[in-house]
């Protein structure tokens, strides 16, 4: 029997027009987008469907991505009947995983990531922090080099050969030079507005923890894999501390995928714009099925062909 994981992308996968075919073609998605507009006080369809500068600003991106992925997932489940056995999301995508696992309502997921985005955006003035991708170097070697450089951390363990570092701009630039000297094939400075998943965002995580005190959390109906630990979460008491910590901690995506593989997951359904996570998974293992759901056409094709 196939074991299915629903997985959700994070910030950076957003694009103008995402979810528009779902909104136009289904009442389910339309209701979610319109409810998000009412909750947040601005037009979510306008933000997601039109070319605009706000979609790439963290405080807007996060709510837009979560709204879109939740709408896509609800339509997918309604039209195909597919149910996940486990769920996970990359960074911001973890909130969609929480919704899929029954931990958090759609309304609470959307309002929480709106707050999260604002806190992360305001935590460090633009230009002070930076992030960079490090290609074709083992994680252990990167960790060894970073031990000697203050104010830089590993932000993402994405897949073999792709690690992201984050921290103070000068420290990240220094780290890039030292990593190349130590054997990294390439380093690429990323076009981001802050040093996400670094120690510089510890205060933002603490503030998010305070906000989460007012959010209702349920025991997961199905397990989800947390970014911070790459371990299954089955008890609601674990959720809030992990979400607060996640803001300034490394995203252990490769380790999370390996935990699901060890549990027998053989089918990954990536729900949301782009194919970023599918690319990571294919670098981790070639022995699983990966399906992308980023259009209504993809939902209907899956319904025809089945899993």
VOPA-817738 format. One record per residue (C-alpha): x, y, z; residue number from 1; chain; residue in one letter. Coordinates in pm, 1 decimal. Layout:
# VOPA-817738
NODE | X | Y | Z | NUM | A | A
...
This chain:
# VOPA-817738
NODE | 0.0 | 0.0 | 0.0 | 1 | A | X
NODE | 139.6 | 337.0 | -104.4 | 2 | A | X
NODE | 221.0 | 587.3 | 170.9 | 3 | A | X
NODE | 158.2 | 946.2 | 66.0 | 4 | A | X
NODE | 314.8 | 1268.4 | 196.5 | 5 | A | X
NODE | 170.4 | 1610.8 | 120.7 | 6 | A | X
NODE | 455.7 | 1863.3 | 110.4 | 7 | A | X
NODE | 439.7 | 2241.6 | 79.8 | 8 | A | X
NODE | 696.6 | 2492.1 | -53.6 | 9 | A | X
NODE | 817.4 | 2800.7 | 128.7 | 10 | A | X
NODE | 895.1 | 3160.8 | 50.5 | 11 | A | X
NODE | 1062.7 | 3212.2 | -286.0 | 12 | A | X
NODE | 820.9 | 2991.1 | -480.8 | 13 | A | X
NODE | 560.6 | 3269.1 | -509.4 | 14 | A | X
NODE | 467.2 | 3401.9 | -853.7 | 15 | A | X
NODE | 201.1 | 3634.5 | -992.6 | 16 | A | X
NODE | -106.1 | 3441.9 | -1102.6 | 17 | A | X
NODE | -62.7 | 3157.3 | -854.6 | 18 | A | X
NODE | -395.9 | 2994.9 | -770.4 | 19 | A | X
NODE | -599.6 | 3202.0 | -1016.6 | 20 | A | X
NODE | -726.6 | 2898.8 | -1209.7 | 21 | A | X
NODE | -837.4 | 2741.7 | -879.6 | 22 | A | X
NODE | -1014.7 | 3064.7 | -779.0 | 23 | A | X
NODE | -1188.9 | 3101.6 | -1115.0 | 24 | A | X
NODE | -1271.0 | 2733.5 | -1148.4 | 25 | A | X
NODE | -1385.6 | 2621.0 | -802.2 | 26 | A | X
NODE | -1606.0 | 2764.6 | -529.9 | 27 | A | X
NODE | -1384.4 | 2595.6 | -266.4 | 28 | A | X
NODE | -1072.6 | 2793.5 | -359.1 | 29 | A | X
NODE | -1270.3 | 3113.7 | -410.9 | 30 | A | X
NODE | -1408.1 | 3088.5 | -58.9 | 31 | A | X
NODE | -1057.6 | 3046.8 | 91.3 | 32 | A | X
NODE | -909.6 | 3342.8 | -98.2 | 33 | A | X
NODE | -1207.2 | 3563.7 | -14.1 | 34 | A | X
NODE | -1198.5 | 3459.3 | 351.7 | 35 | A | X
NODE | -828.3 | 3550.9 | 364.7 | 36 | A | X
NODE | -913.7 | 3894.5 | 224.1 | 37 | A | X
NODE | -1168.9 | 3947.1 | 502.2 | 38 | A | X
NODE | -927.0 | 3829.4 | 771.0 | 39 | A | X
NODE | -633.2 | 4044.2 | 662.0 | 40 | A | X
NODE | -805.7 | 4355.1 | 529.9 | 41 | A | X
NODE | -665.3 | 4353.0 | 176.8 | 42 | A | X
NODE | -754.0 | 4173.8 | -146.6 | 43 | A | X
NODE | -580.8 | 3836.0 | -155.3 | 44 | A | X
NODE | -685.9 | 3773.0 | -519.1 | 45 | A | X
NODE | -530.8 | 4105.4 | -621.3 | 46 | A | X
NODE | -210.0 | 4024.2 | -431.8 | 47 | A | X
NODE | -174.0 | 3674.8 | -579.5 | 48 | A | X
NODE | -312.2 | 3712.6 | -930.6 | 49 | A | X
NODE | -170.8 | 4045.9 | -1056.3 | 50 | A | X
NODE | 182.4 | 4171.1 | -1117.6 | 51 | A | X
NODE | 274.5 | 4378.5 | -809.8 | 52 | A | X
NODE | 568.3 | 4457.2 | -583.0 | 53 | A | X
NODE | 399.6 | 4344.3 | -261.8 | 54 | A | X
NODE | 399.8 | 3974.1 | -349.3 | 55 | A | X
NODE | 776.4 | 3959.7 | -288.7 | 56 | A | X
NODE | 762.9 | 4152.5 | 41.1 | 57 | A | X
NODE | 782.6 | 3903.9 | 328.9 | 58 | A | X
NODE | 486.6 | 4036.4 | 526.7 | 59 | A | X
NODE | 262.4 | 3977.9 | 223.7 | 60 | A | X
NODE | 438.4 | 3677.6 | 67.5 | 61 | A | X
NODE | 381.0 | 3447.8 | 361.6 | 62 | A | X
NODE | 3.7 | 3494.6 | 382.4 | 63 | A | X
NODE | -24.6 | 3472.3 | 2.3 | 64 | A | X
NODE | 166.5 | 3144.8 | -16.0 | 65 | A | X
NODE | -24.6 | 2978.6 | 267.4 | 66 | A | X
NODE | -362.8 | 3088.9 | 131.3 | 67 | A | X
NODE | -274.8 | 2957.9 | -215.4 | 68 | A | X
NODE | -138.1 | 2622.2 | -99.3 | 69 | A | X
NODE | -433.0 | 2559.2 | 134.8 | 70 | A | X
NODE | -679.2 | 2639.9 | -143.8 | 71 | A | X
NODE | -498.6 | 2404.6 | -382.4 | 72 | A | X
NODE | -489.8 | 2126.9 | -123.2 | 73 | A | X
NODE | -859.9 | 2152.1 | -41.5 | 74 | A | X
NODE | -952.2 | 2131.2 | -409.9 | 75 | A | X
NODE | -713.4 | 1838.6 | -460.6 | 76 | A | X
NODE | -868.0 | 1642.1 | -173.6 | 77 | A | X
NODE | -1225.8 | 1721.0 | -278.0 | 78 | A | X
NODE | -1176.8 | 1628.7 | -643.0 | 79 | A | X
NODE | -954.1 | 1320.5 | -603.9 | 80 | A | X
NODE | -1027.0 | 1187.3 | -254.4 | 81 | A | X
NODE | -650.8 | 1153.8 | -193.3 | 82 | A | X
NODE | -557.1 | 1167.4 | 174.9 | 83 | A | X
NODE | -203.2 | 1209.0 | 310.5 | 84 | A | X
NODE | -43.5 | 970.0 | 560.4 | 85 | A | X
NODE | 205.1 | 1235.6 | 670.9 | 86 | A | X
NODE | 273.0 | 1598.2 | 587.1 | 87 | A | X
NODE | 561.9 | 1845.2 | 593.7 | 88 | A | X
NODE | 649.8 | 2190.3 | 461.7 | 89 | A | X
NODE | 965.2 | 2389.3 | 397.3 | 90 | A | X
NODE | 987.2 | 2678.4 | 645.4 | 91 | A | X
NODE | 670.0 | 2879.8 | 577.6 | 92 | A | X
NODE | 520.7 | 2566.0 | 420.3 | 93 | A | X
NODE | 512.1 | 2405.5 | 764.8 | 94 | A | X
NODE | 195.9 | 2607.1 | 836.4 | 95 | A | X
NODE | 20.4 | 2439.9 | 543.0 | 96 | A | X
NODE | 139.5 | 2105.9 | 683.0 | 97 | A | X
NODE | -15.2 | 2200.2 | 1019.0 | 98 | A | X
NODE | -345.6 | 2272.0 | 847.0 | 99 | A | X
NODE | -326.7 | 1945.3 | 651.8 | 100 | A | X
NODE | -261.2 | 1758.1 | 977.9 | 101 | A | X
NODE | -564.3 | 1917.2 | 1147.1 | 102 | A | X
NODE | -346.9 | 2105.4 | 1396.7 | 103 | A | X
NODE | -452.4 | 2457.4 | 1300.4 | 104 | A | X
NODE | -754.0 | 2605.0 | 1119.7 | 105 | A | X
NODE | -706.1 | 2773.3 | 781.6 | 106 | A | X
NODE | -797.4 | 3108.6 | 938.8 | 107 | A | X
NODE | -539.9 | 3069.6 | 1216.4 | 108 | A | X
NODE | -270.0 | 2951.5 | 975.2 | 109 | A | X
NODE | -324.5 | 3255.3 | 750.9 | 110 | A | X
NODE | -337.6 | 3512.5 | 1032.9 | 111 | A | X
NODE | -35.4 | 3356.5 | 1207.2 | 112 | A | X
NODE | 187.1 | 3368.2 | 899.1 | 113 | A | X
NODE | 79.3 | 3727.7 | 835.4 | 114 | A | X
NODE | 208.4 | 3810.4 | 1185.2 | 115 | A | X
NODE | 516.7 | 3593.1 | 1129.8 | 116 | A | X
NODE | 596.2 | 3776.6 | 806.7 | 117 | A | X
NODE | 569.1 | 4117.5 | 972.8 | 118 | A | X
NODE | 790.1 | 4009.5 | 1264.9 | 119 | A | X
NODE | 1052.7 | 3861.4 | 1032.7 | 120 | A | X
NODE | 1047.3 | 4165.9 | 804.3 | 121 | A | X
NODE | 1095.1 | 4405.8 | 1096.2 | 122 | A | X
NODE | 1351.7 | 4198.6 | 1287.7 | 123 | A | X
NODE | 1658.8 | 4315.7 | 1096.4 | 124 | A | X
NODE | 1687.0 | 4635.5 | 886.6 | 125 | A | X
NODE | 1717.8 | 4569.1 | 513.3 | 126 | A | X
NODE | 2082.0 | 4544.2 | 406.7 | 127 | A | X
NODE | 2217.0 | 4427.6 | 743.8 | 128 | A | X
NODE | 2158.9 | 4057.4 | 685.3 | 129 | A | X
NODE | 2208.0 | 3824.3 | 388.8 | 130 | A | X
NODE | 2169.8 | 3465.1 | 273.2 | 131 | A | X
NODE | 2371.3 | 3255.2 | 28.3 | 132 | A | X
NODE | 2342.1 | 2912.5 | -131.6 | 133 | A | X
NODE | 2645.5 | 2685.0 | -107.3 | 134 | A | X
NODE | 2667.0 | 2425.4 | -384.6 | 135 | A | X
NODE | 2842.9 | 2088.7 | -403.7 | 136 | A | X
NODE | 2989.0 | 2077.2 | -54.6 | 137 | A | X
NODE | 2910.7 | 1833.4 | 225.0 | 138 | A | X
NODE | 2712.5 | 1971.2 | 518.5 | 139 | A | X
NODE | 2975.3 | 1857.1 | 768.5 | 140 | A | X
NODE | 3246.4 | 2055.4 | 590.1 | 141 | A | X
NODE | 3027.2 | 2367.0 | 581.5 | 142 | A | X
NODE | 2953.4 | 2332.1 | 952.6 | 143 | A | X
NODE | 3328.6 | 2303.2 | 1019.3 | 144 | A | X
NODE | 3410.4 | 2624.1 | 827.9 | 145 | A | X
NODE | 3125.0 | 2820.5 | 991.2 | 146 | A | X
NODE | 3250.8 | 2734.9 | 1341.2 | 147 | A | X
NODE | 3531.6 | 2984.7 | 1283.1 | 148 | A | X
NODE | 3303.5 | 3268.7 | 1162.2 | 149 | A | X
NODE | 3072.0 | 3451.3 | 1406.0 | 150 | A | X
NODE | 2723.9 | 3572.7 | 1304.0 | 151 | A | X
NODE | 2657.7 | 3317.7 | 1028.2 | 152 | A | X
NODE | 2446.0 | 3003.1 | 1051.1 | 153 | A | X
NODE | 2315.3 | 2722.5 | 831.6 | 154 | A | X
NODE | 1960.8 | 2823.7 | 738.6 | 155 | A | X
NODE | 1853.0 | 2531.2 | 518.2 | 156 | A | X
NODE | 1967.7 | 2174.3 | 463.2 | 157 | A | X
NODE | 1781.6 | 2144.1 | 131.8 | 158 | A | X
NODE | 1932.8 | 1836.2 | -32.7 | 159 | A | X
NODE | 2273.7 | 1682.7 | -101.0 | 160 | A | X
NODE | 2489.1 | 1952.9 | -257.6 | 161 | A | X
NODE | 2266.8 | 2247.2 | -164.6 | 162 | A | X
NODE | 2293.2 | 2422.0 | 171.9 | 163 | A | X
NODE | 2182.5 | 2779.6 | 247.7 | 164 | A | X
NODE | 2367.0 | 2998.6 | 498.2 | 165 | A | X
NODE | 2233.5 | 3311.5 | 668.7 | 166 | A | X
NODE | 2349.7 | 3590.0 | 898.6 | 167 | A | X
NODE | 2516.7 | 3930.5 | 898.9 | 168 | A | X
NODE | 2597.7 | 4041.4 | 543.2 | 169 | A | X
NODE | 2972.9 | 4077.5 | 598.7 | 170 | A | X
NODE | 2988.1 | 3742.0 | 780.3 | 171 | A | X
NODE | 2801.3 | 3566.0 | 499.0 | 172 | A | X
NODE | 3035.1 | 3719.0 | 238.1 | 173 | A | X
NODE | 3338.5 | 3608.6 | 442.3 | 174 | A | X
NODE | 3190.5 | 3260.2 | 477.9 | 175 | A | X
NODE | 3135.4 | 3236.2 | 101.4 | 176 | A | X
NODE | 3502.9 | 3313.3 | 34.1 | 177 | A | X
NODE | 3623.9 | 3064.1 | 294.9 | 178 | A | X
NODE | 3383.7 | 2793.6 | 174.3 | 179 | A | X
NODE | 3503.5 | 2832.9 | -185.2 | 180 | A | X
NODE | 3862.7 | 2810.7 | -63.4 | 181 | A | X
NODE | 3768.3 | 2493.1 | 126.1 | 182 | A | X
NODE | 3623.5 | 2328.4 | -184.2 | 183 | A | X
NODE | 3267.3 | 2452.0 | -243.0 | 184 | A | X
NODE | 3191.9 | 2444.0 | -615.6 | 185 | A | X
NODE | 3000.3 | 2771.2 | -602.7 | 186 | A | X
NODE | 2829.8 | 3015.4 | -366.3 | 187 | A | X
NODE | 2538.1 | 3237.7 | -469.8 | 188 | A | X
NODE | 2415.2 | 3539.9 | -275.2 | 189 | A | X
NODE | 2034.9 | 3522.2 | -259.6 | 190 | A | X
NODE | 1791.7 | 3803.2 | -332.9 | 191 | A | X
NODE | 1614.3 | 3806.8 | 5.0 | 192 | A | X
NODE | 1504.5 | 4081.2 | 240.7 | 193 | A | X
NODE | 1649.3 | 3936.7 | 560.4 | 194 | A | X
NODE | 1876.1 | 3676.0 | 726.4 | 195 | A | X
NODE | 1601.3 | 3418.0 | 770.2 | 196 | A | X
NODE | 1656.3 | 3108.0 | 986.2 | 197 | A | X
NODE | 1955.5 | 3265.6 | 1159.1 | 198 | A | X
NODE | 2027.3 | 3362.4 | 1517.0 | 199 | A | X
NODE | 1952.7 | 3722.7 | 1420.9 | 200 | A | X
NODE | 1581.1 | 3635.3 | 1419.7 | 201 | A | X
NODE | 1569.9 | 3490.2 | 1772.4 | 202 | A | X
NODE | 1369.2 | 3786.4 | 1906.5 | 203 | A | X
NODE | 1119.6 | 3760.2 | 1619.9 | 204 | A | X
NODE | 1069.9 | 3393.3 | 1709.1 | 205 | A | X
NODE | 1011.2 | 3482.8 | 2074.3 | 206 | A | X
NODE | 751.8 | 3741.5 | 1970.1 | 207 | A | X
NODE | 581.8 | 3486.8 | 1745.2 | 208 | A | X
NODE | 570.3 | 3251.1 | 2043.8 | 209 | A | X
NODE | 376.9 | 3515.8 | 2237.6 | 210 | A | X
NODE | 133.2 | 3558.8 | 1947.2 | 211 | A | X
NODE | 84.9 | 3181.2 | 1927.3 | 212 | A | X
NODE | -39.3 | 3175.3 | 2286.7 | 213 | A | X
NODE | -372.7 | 3301.4 | 2150.4 | 214 | A | X
NODE | -395.3 | 3040.9 | 1871.3 | 215 | A | X
NODE | -589.6 | 2717.7 | 1921.6 | 216 | A | X
NODE | -386.8 | 2402.9 | 1851.4 | 217 | A | X
NODE | -525.6 | 2048.5 | 1815.7 | 218 | A | X
NODE | -350.9 | 1711.4 | 1831.2 | 219 | A | X
NODE | -241.6 | 1613.4 | 1478.7 | 220 | A | X
NODE | -490.1 | 1385.2 | 1299.8 | 221 | A | X
NODE | -194.5 | 1261.1 | 1099.1 | 222 | A | X
NODE | 170.3 | 1314.9 | 1192.0 | 223 | A | X
NODE | 367.7 | 1604.3 | 1049.3 | 224 | A | X
NODE | 743.9 | 1646.7 | 1035.6 | 225 | A | X
NODE | 884.0 | 1957.4 | 1205.6 | 226 | A | X
NODE | 1159.0 | 2162.8 | 1038.2 | 227 | A | X
NODE | 1351.9 | 2215.7 | 1360.7 | 228 | A | X
NODE | 1388.8 | 1849.3 | 1458.2 | 229 | A | X
NODE | 1315.7 | 1658.1 | 1133.2 | 230 | A | X
NODE | 1104.3 | 1435.6 | 1360.4 | 231 | A | X
NODE | 737.0 | 1342.1 | 1363.8 | 232 | A | X
NODE | 512.0 | 1554.1 | 1584.1 | 233 | A | X
NODE | 212.8 | 1374.0 | 1730.8 | 234 | A | X
NODE | 124.5 | 1583.5 | 2039.3 | 235 | A | X
NODE | -15.0 | 1938.1 | 2032.2 | 236 | A | X
NODE | 206.4 | 2049.8 | 2322.5 | 237 | A | X
NODE | 509.4 | 2025.4 | 2093.1 | 238 | A | X
NODE | 373.0 | 2255.3 | 1823.1 | 239 | A | X
NODE | 399.7 | 2612.5 | 1956.4 | 240 | A | X
NODE | 756.4 | 2587.3 | 2095.5 | 241 | A | X
NODE | 873.4 | 2436.2 | 1765.8 | 242 | A | X
NODE | 708.4 | 2710.2 | 1558.4 | 243 | A | X
NODE | 864.8 | 2983.7 | 1771.8 | 244 | A | X
NODE | 1206.4 | 2819.6 | 1744.7 | 245 | A | X
NODE | 1170.0 | 2755.0 | 1371.1 | 246 | A | X
NODE | 1206.0 | 3126.8 | 1285.1 | 247 | A | X
NODE | 1573.0 | 3132.5 | 1391.6 | 248 | A | X
NODE | 1663.6 | 2763.2 | 1350.6 | 249 | A | X
NODE | 1796.6 | 2560.7 | 1058.4 | 250 | A | X
NODE | 1533.0 | 2408.4 | 829.2 | 251 | A | X
NODE | 1622.7 | 2038.3 | 820.3 | 252 | A | X
NODE | 1447.2 | 1958.7 | 494.0 | 253 | A | X
NODE | 1673.4 | 1680.6 | 368.9 | 254 | A | X
NODE | 1658.3 | 1515.0 | 712.1 | 255 | A | X
NODE | 1277.0 | 1552.8 | 713.0 | 256 | A | X
NODE | 1247.9 | 1379.5 | 376.3 | 257 | A | X
NODE | 1473.7 | 1098.6 | 496.5 | 258 | A | X
NODE | 1253.5 | 1054.9 | 805.8 | 259 | A | X
NODE | 948.4 | 1013.0 | 580.1 | 260 | A | X
NODE | 1135.8 | 771.1 | 352.5 | 261 | A | X
NODE | 1234.1 | 563.4 | 657.5 | 262 | A | X
NODE | 864.9 | 551.1 | 748.6 | 263 | A | X
NODE | 778.6 | 399.7 | 411.6 | 264 | A | X
NODE | 660.2 | 710.1 | 224.4 | 265 | A | X
NODE | 690.0 | 634.1 | -146.9 | 266 | A | X
NODE | 477.5 | 914.8 | -296.8 | 267 | A | X
NODE | 530.3 | 1288.2 | -241.7 | 268 | A | X
NODE | 264.1 | 1535.8 | -355.5 | 269 | A | X
NODE | 404.3 | 1890.6 | -369.8 | 270 | A | X
NODE | 116.9 | 2139.0 | -336.8 | 271 | A | X
NODE | 181.9 | 2502.0 | -425.1 | 272 | A | X
NODE | 353.1 | 2708.5 | -693.7 | 273 | A | X
NODE | 672.1 | 2579.3 | -853.3 | 274 | A | X
NODE | 861.1 | 2251.1 | -830.3 | 275 | A | X
NODE | 1133.0 | 2338.9 | -580.0 | 276 | A | X
NODE | 1068.9 | 2054.6 | -336.6 | 277 | A | X
NODE | 1034.0 | 1798.6 | -616.2 | 278 | A | X
NODE | 1383.6 | 1898.0 | -729.4 | 279 | A | X
NODE | 1522.3 | 1852.0 | -378.7 | 280 | A | X
NODE | 1358.1 | 1512.1 | -336.2 | 281 | A | X
NODE | 1494.7 | 1385.5 | -668.0 | 282 | A | X
NODE | 1845.3 | 1470.7 | -541.5 | 283 | A | X
NODE | 1777.3 | 1282.3 | -216.6 | 284 | A | X
NODE | 1631.2 | 968.5 | -379.5 | 285 | A | X
NODE | 1526.9 | 847.0 | -721.7 | 286 | A | X
NODE | 1310.1 | 566.9 | -579.4 | 287 | A | X
NODE | 985.5 | 755.7 | -511.3 | 288 | A | X
NODE | 702.4 | 908.4 | -707.3 | 289 | A | X
NODE | 679.5 | 1288.7 | -697.4 | 290 | A | X
NODE | 366.2 | 1472.7 | -815.3 | 291 | A | X
NODE | 331.2 | 1851.1 | -851.0 | 292 | A | X
NODE | -0.5 | 2024.1 | -791.0 | 293 | A | X
NODE | 29.5 | 2388.2 | -896.5 | 294 | A | X
NODE | -263.0 | 2411.0 | -1138.8 | 295 | A | X
NODE | -623.4 | 2297.3 | -1161.9 | 296 | A | X
NODE | -522.1 | 2105.6 | -1474.5 | 297 | A | X
NODE | -270.3 | 1907.4 | -1264.1 | 298 | A | X
NODE | -546.3 | 1816.0 | -1016.0 | 299 | A | X
NODE | -770.2 | 1690.0 | -1293.7 | 300 | A | X
NODE | -487.3 | 1500.5 | -1463.0 | 301 | A | X
NODE | -413.2 | 1327.2 | -1131.6 | 302 | A | X
NODE | -780.5 | 1244.3 | -1090.6 | 303 | A | X
NODE | -779.2 | 1080.7 | -1436.1 | 304 | A | X
NODE | -457.7 | 885.9 | -1387.1 | 305 | A | X
NODE | -475.5 | 818.7 | -1013.0 | 306 | A | X
NODE | -180.3 | 767.3 | -783.3 | 307 | A | X
